[in-house]
């Protein structure tokens, strides 16, 4: 689907969203692994993303099918708890999951998040608030954070 951040590839597995990939995203599976395009399973996903991009949605209510290690899934679930328009550091996220010494591992898991935007890995920043790695690229991360901050300021 088209978005203000470039084309997005949506992937479903067993009725849940298992991938949301941006063009040029690090850790994006090869295009040939996605199968034939079929918009049918994505009506709710597209609707909620369009609402988010329009500034009328701050949280998503979609079935997810996140495939990863137990640690990765723990990190990705913790990402879902970061409120719209807010950021947390990798260290704070590590502490929230009960692994305060695992900031680097949290960063690696964050970088492998297969459902960007909806599982908001863009809301995680360095300890000093600086932008650090983002699978979709730092310019996209900055734009997403600025977009959410602007939405909070106007509400």
VEXBAZA-935545 format. One record per residue (C-alpha): residue in one letter; z, y, x. Coordinates in Angstrom, 1 decimal. Each point is the difference from the previous one (the first is absolute). Layout:
REC r     c3     c2     c1
REC A      Z      Y      X
...
***
This chain:
REC r     c3     c2     c1
REC X    0.0    0.0    0.0
REC X   -0.5    3.6    1.1
REC X    3.0    2.1    0.8
REC X    0.8    3.4    1.5
REC X    0.8   -2.0    3.2
REC X   -3.3   -1.8    0.2
REC X   -1.1   -3.3   -1.5
REC X    2.8   -2.6   -0.8
REC X   -0.5   -3.7   -0.1
REC X    2.2   -1.8   -2.5
REC X    0.8   -3.7    0.3
REC X    1.8   -2.2   -2.5
REC X    1.6   -3.4    0.5
REC X    1.4   -2.0   -2.9
REC X    0.1    2.9   -2.4
REC X    1.8    2.4    2.5
REC X   -1.3    2.7    2.2
REC X    0.0   -1.4    3.5
REC X   -2.0    2.6    1.8
REC X   -0.9    3.7   -0.1
REC X   -2.0    0.8    3.1
REC X   -1.4    3.3    1.2
REC X   -3.3    0.4    1.8
REC X    0.6   -0.4    3.8
REC X    3.6   -1.3   -0.6
REC X    1.7   -1.8    2.8
REC X    0.7   -3.7   -0.9
REC X   -2.6    0.1   -2.8
REC X   -1.4   -3.5   -0.5
REC X   -3.8   -0.4    0.5
REC X   -2.0    1.0   -3.0
REC X   -1.5   -3.5   -0.4
REC X    3.5   -1.4   -0.8
REC X    0.3    2.1   -3.1
REC X   -2.4   -2.0   -2.2
REC X   -2.3    1.5   -2.6
REC X    0.9    3.4   -1.5
REC X    1.6   -0.3   -3.4
REC X    1.6    3.0   -1.6
REC X    1.5   -2.0   -2.9
REC X    3.4   -0.8    1.6
REC X    0.5    3.6    1.1
REC X    0.0    2.1   -3.2
REC X    3.8    0.8    0.2
REC X   -0.1    0.5    3.7
REC X   -2.9    2.5   -0.2
REC X    1.7    1.8   -2.9
REC X    3.3    0.4    1.8
REC X   -1.7    1.0    3.2
REC X   -2.0    2.6   -1.8
REC X    3.2    1.4   -1.6
REC X    1.6    0.1    3.4
REC X   -2.9    1.9    1.5
REC X    0.0    2.4   -3.0
REC X    3.7    0.7    0.7
REC X    1.3   -1.5   -3.2
REC X    1.5   -3.2    1.4
REC X    2.7   -0.3    2.6
REC X    0.7   -3.8   -0.2
REC X   -2.1   -3.1   -0.7
REC X    0.7   -2.8   -2.4
REC X   -2.3   -2.8    1.1
REC X    0.3   -3.7    0.8
REC X   -0.2   -0.5    3.8
REC X   -0.8   -3.1    1.9
REC X    1.0    1.0    3.6
REC X   -0.7   -2.7    2.5
REC X    1.9    0.2    3.3
REC X    3.1   -1.2    1.8
REC X    3.4    0.2   -1.6
REC X    0.8    2.9    2.2
REC X   -3.2    1.8   -0.8
REC X    0.6   -0.4   -3.8
REC X    3.5    1.3    0.4
REC X   -1.3    3.1    1.7
REC X   -2.8    0.4   -2.6
REC X    2.5   -0.3   -2.8
REC X    2.2    2.6    1.7
REC X   -3.0    2.4    0.1
REC X   -0.2   -0.2   -3.8
REC X    3.5    1.6   -0.1
REC X   -1.1    3.2    1.9
REC X   -0.3    2.7   -2.7
REC X   -3.3    1.9   -0.5
REC X   -0.2    3.0    2.3
REC X    2.8   -1.1    2.3
REC X   -0.1   -1.6    3.5
REC X    2.3   -2.2    1.9
REC X    0.0   -1.0    3.7
REC X   -0.7   -3.5    1.3
REC X    3.6   -0.2    1.1
REC X    1.4    0.9   -3.4
REC X   -2.3   -2.5   -1.6
REC X    1.2   -2.6    2.4
REC X    3.6    0.8   -0.8
REC X   -0.8   -0.1   -3.8
REC X   -1.2   -3.6    0.4
REC X    3.1   -1.0    2.0
REC X   -1.8   -0.1    3.4
REC X    1.0    3.3    1.6
REC X   -1.3   -1.0    3.5
REC X   -3.4   -1.1   -1.4
REC X   -1.8    3.4   -0.2
REC X   -2.9   -1.2    2.1
REC X   -0.4   -3.2   -2.1
REC X    0.2    2.1   -3.1
REC X   -2.8    2.2    1.4
REC X   -2.2   -3.0    0.7
REC X    0.6   -1.4   -3.5
REC X   -0.7    3.4   -1.5
REC X   -3.3    0.1    1.8
REC X   -1.0   -3.3   -1.5
REC X    0.7    1.0   -3.6
REC X   -3.0   -1.3   -1.9
REC X    0.4    2.3   -3.1
REC X    0.0    3.5    1.4
REC X    0.8    3.0   -2.3
REC X    1.6   -2.2   -2.7
REC X    2.4   -1.5    2.5
REC X    0.6    3.4    1.7
REC X    0.0   -0.7    3.7
REC X   -1.3    3.6    0.5
REC X    3.6    1.2   -0.8
REC X    1.4   -1.4    3.2
REC X    0.2    2.3    3.0
REC X    1.4    0.2    3.5
REC X    3.7    0.6    0.6
REC X   -0.7    3.7    0.6
REC X   -2.1    0.3   -3.1
REC X   -3.3   -0.1    1.9
REC X   -2.9   -1.9   -1.3
REC X   -0.5   -3.3    1.7
REC X   -2.5   -2.9   -0.5
REC X   -1.7   -0.6   -3.3
REC X   -2.5   -2.7   -0.6
REC X   -2.2    2.4   -2.0
REC X    0.1    2.6    2.8
REC X    2.4    2.9    0.6
REC X   -2.2    2.6   -1.7
REC X    0.2   -2.0   -3.2
REC X    3.7   -0.5    0.3
REC X    0.5    3.8    0.4
REC X   -2.3    0.6   -3.1
REC X    2.0   -2.5   -2.1
REC X    3.4    1.5    1.0
REC X   -1.3    3.6   -0.6
REC X   -1.4   -1.1   -3.4
REC X    3.4   -1.5   -1.0
REC X    1.9    3.0    1.3
REC X   -2.2    2.4   -1.9
REC X    0.5   -2.1   -3.2
REC X    3.8    0.3    0.3
REC X   -0.2    3.7    0.6
REC X   -2.0    0.6   -3.2
REC X    2.1   -2.2   -2.3
***
